[in-house]
Amino acid sequence: MTTTVRLVRLLITTLVVAAVVAGIVRGLTTSASGKDAVVSGMELTETALAAILILLGSFVEGFGFGLSLGTRWPYTRNILALMVEGDPEAAHRIVATLVGTIGVVLVILAPSSLTISGLVLIVATALLGVGTLHVLAGRLPSVVHGVHGLLAYGVFLCYLCTLYVPGVDFWSYLGEMGALHCLLLAVLLGGMTTGQRGFGKPIEAFTWPRSSSQLTMIVHLLSALAMVATLGWLMPEFPVAFYLAVAQVLVGFLLFHAVNLRPKSPGILVAFHQGMALCIALAIVAAGH
């Protein structure tokens, strides 16, 4: 429990409260009324919480809390106390519960392709949550970790669509948005890179890949470069996403060195890397709606 971790606890608390308040404000100020106003506010809160949940996962990795609760899932007897004390893994699971609860309520109040798809993705992500713990413990392949991250981004993108392209069929929209494909591939391989190195292990410096973790990292780098190339090819359609993607590659190199210097707790750079990926996703959806 360092000062940095305490600051992170304060940041996450502020973000969660802000997400709830933003939803309430939107519900009260929207032109809709009654149930539609409630749904409008909840969609904003759900989108923000889905992003916060992904950030929480990166804090868990960055500060070495990946197995702080062991492989027990989804809850432990004192999980609320651990969350209050600042354990980001405990907070991650509680926020995930909140996201799932709101997802169920949205399906009840406003059943649609987007809300139903969002709930399905939430359930799939939750079920793979226990798998990520066993990946870190060395009992399952890294692809489980990668798919978990991919599904988490699916949840975020699905609810983001309720804000920018309401009424659209999510899967058709996702199939048509080629700019998102390269991002999601990079997300999948990024999760696999984390899972491949396991808990608290470095990737190690290399000139030619000699281990599976180094090979996975190279493929992840190639996917990141492919994302930059794709967004560059589509210019000027996604200018913000393109420049963020270029910067993201540079941040990735810094993160690679951070992981090797402090493999058990590479620090805040993990969350920064993840936050930039979220911003790229937001920039693509906002520009292409």
N, C-alpha and C positions, 0 to 999 in steps of 0.2 A: 504494500500500500504506500506508494511513493506520492510525492506532491503532484506529479504529473497525473497519476491515476485518479487522485482526488479531484483534480481539475477536469478530467475527463468525465467523472461522475456528475459534476456540476453541469458540464456542457450537455450531456445526454439528458439529464433531468430538464434542463431549459428547453431543449429541442422537443421533447415529448409534450411538455406543457404548451409550448408554442404551437405544436401541431393540433392539439385539442382546441386551444383558443382560436386558432385560425379557422377551424371547422365551424365553431360556434358563431364566429363573426360572419362567415360566409352564409350560414344558414339564416342568420337574422337580417342580412342585407340583400340577399338575392331577390330577384323579382318574383320568384316562385313563392308559393305559400303552402302551409300545411305539410303533408308528407313529402312533397317534392323539395321543400326547403330543407327538411331534415336530411333527406338523401343527399342533396347537394353539399351540405356541410360535412356529412360523414365521408363522402368521396374524397374531399380534400384532406381530411384528417387521415384517412386510410392510406392515401398516396404518400403523405409525409411520413407516416409511421413505417410503411414498407421500406422507404429509403433509410430511415433511422435504424431499422432492424439490420439492414445490410452493413451500415456503418458500425453498429454494435459488434457484428461478427468480425469486422476488421480490428476493432479495439481488443477483442478477445485474443486474436492472433498476435497483435502487435505488442501486447503486454504480458504474454505468456500465461493466459488463463484458459487455454484450450481444454485442459483436463482438470480444471480446478474443482469440478464436481464429479470427477471420475467419469465412468461411462454410464452412470445412472441417468435415466431420461424418462419423462421430460422434467420431473421435479424431484427435489430432495426435501427432507423434512423441514429444513431451516432455510429454504430458498428465499423467502421474503426478507429474512434477517440479512442474508448474504447480499441481496440486492441493495438494501439500505446501507450496508457497510461499504459498497462500491464494487462488488464483484461483477464485471461486465458480462460474464457468462450467465450469471443468475438474471441480470437485467435483460439479456438477450432472450431468454426463455419466457420471461414475464411479458415483454413487449410482443413476442410472437403470439402469445395467448391473446393479447389485446387485439392484434391484427386479425387473428382467426375469429374472434367474437364479433368484431365489426363486419367482417366478411360475411358471416352468417346473417347478421341483421340486414345487410344490404340486399342479400338474395331474397329475404322475406319481404322487404319493403319495395324493392325495385328489381324483380327478376328480369334479367336480360343476358345477352351473350357475354357482355363484359363482366357483370357481377358474378355470374355462374362460373365463367372461366377463371375469374380471380379466386373464387373459393376452392375450385378444383386444384389450382396451382398452390394455394396455401396448404391444403391437405397433403399434397405430394411433397412439398418442401419440408413440412413438419415430419413426415414419415422418414424422410432421408436424414433428418437431423441427428437421429441416433447413429446413423451410419457414419456421419462425419467423425463422431467420437471414436468409433472403432477404426476408422482410417488413421487418425492420429496415434492410436494405440498399436498400429501395425497389423490389424486383423482383417482389414478390407482394402481393396484396391483404390488407388487415388481417383479413379473415374467417379466414384461415389461422391467424393468431396467436390469434384468439378460440376457434376450434375446438380448437386444441392445449391451451389452458387448460381448456376444457370436458371434454376427454378425460382430462386429468390428474385433475380432480375426480372423473370417473367411476371411475378406478382407485382413488382413495382411498375413495369411497363403497362400491365393490364389496367391498373387503377389510374395510371397517368393518362391513359386513353379516355377514361371517363371525364377527364377535365378538358382534353383537347379535341377529341373526336367522339363525343358521346353518340351512342346508337350504332356504332360500327361493329361488325363481327371481328373480334379480336384476332382470331387465327388467320382470317383473310387479310386483315391489315398487316399482321406480322409477316405473312408470306410475301406481300407486295413491297415491304420496306427493306430493300436490299441493304441500305446503310446500316440497319440494325443487325443484319446477319453477321457482318464482320465483327461488330462489337460483341455480340453474344458468343461467337467462337472464341474470342480473346478472353472473355469471362470464364468460359468453360475450361480453357487451358490454364488460365491463372489459378483457378481452384485446384486443378490437377497438379500444378507445380507445388502449391502449398501442401497438398496431400501426399505427393510423392516424396517430399523431404521428411515428412513425419513431424513428430512433436519435438521441437527444440534442437533440430539438426541443421547444420549449414548445407548450402548447396556446394560450396567451395569454389574457388577460382579455377578456371580452366581455359585452355586454348583449343582443346578438342574434347567433346563430351565423352566422359568415361563411365558415367553412371546414369541410371534411369532418370534421376532428378535433374541432372544437367541436360540430358536429351529433351526432357519435357520442357525445360526452361527455354531451350533453343526454339522448339516448335511454338511455344507461347510468344517468343519475341517475333518470330516470323508472322504469326497471326496479328500482332500489334502493328507491324510494318504493313501488312496487307490492309488493315483498317485505315491507316494513314493514306495508303495508295487509293483505296476505294473512295474515301471522302474527298481526296484531292481530285480524283477523276470526275466526281459529281459536283465539284465547285462550279458556280458559286451558290449551289443549293443549300449546303450546310457549312457555312464559313466558320461559325463558332465551334462546331463539333470538330472541324478539321484542325484548327489551331490548338484546341484542347488535346486532340489525339497526338499531335506532334510533341507537345509538352509532356504528355503521358509517357511516351517512350523514354524521354530523358529521366523522368521520375522513376521509371522502372529500373533503369541502371543504378540509380542511387539506392533503391530498395534492395536490389541484388547485393550490393556491398553492405547494407545495413544488416541483412539476413546473415551474411557471413561473419560480420563483426560480433553481432549479438544474436545468435540463432534462437535462443529461448525467448527473447523479448526485443525484436527489432525496433519497436517504438512507434511513434505517432505517424511515421512515414507510411506505414501500412494503411492506416485510415485515410491519409491524404491521397494515396494511390487509388483507393476504392472510391473516395469522394469524387475524384476527377472522372472516374468511369461513370458514376451516376450523373454527373454534369454532362458528359458526352451523350448519354441516353436521353436526358432531358432536352438537350439542344437539338438532337435529331428529330424527336417527336414534335417539339415546338415549331421547328422550321418546316416540317413536312406535313403539318396537319391541314 
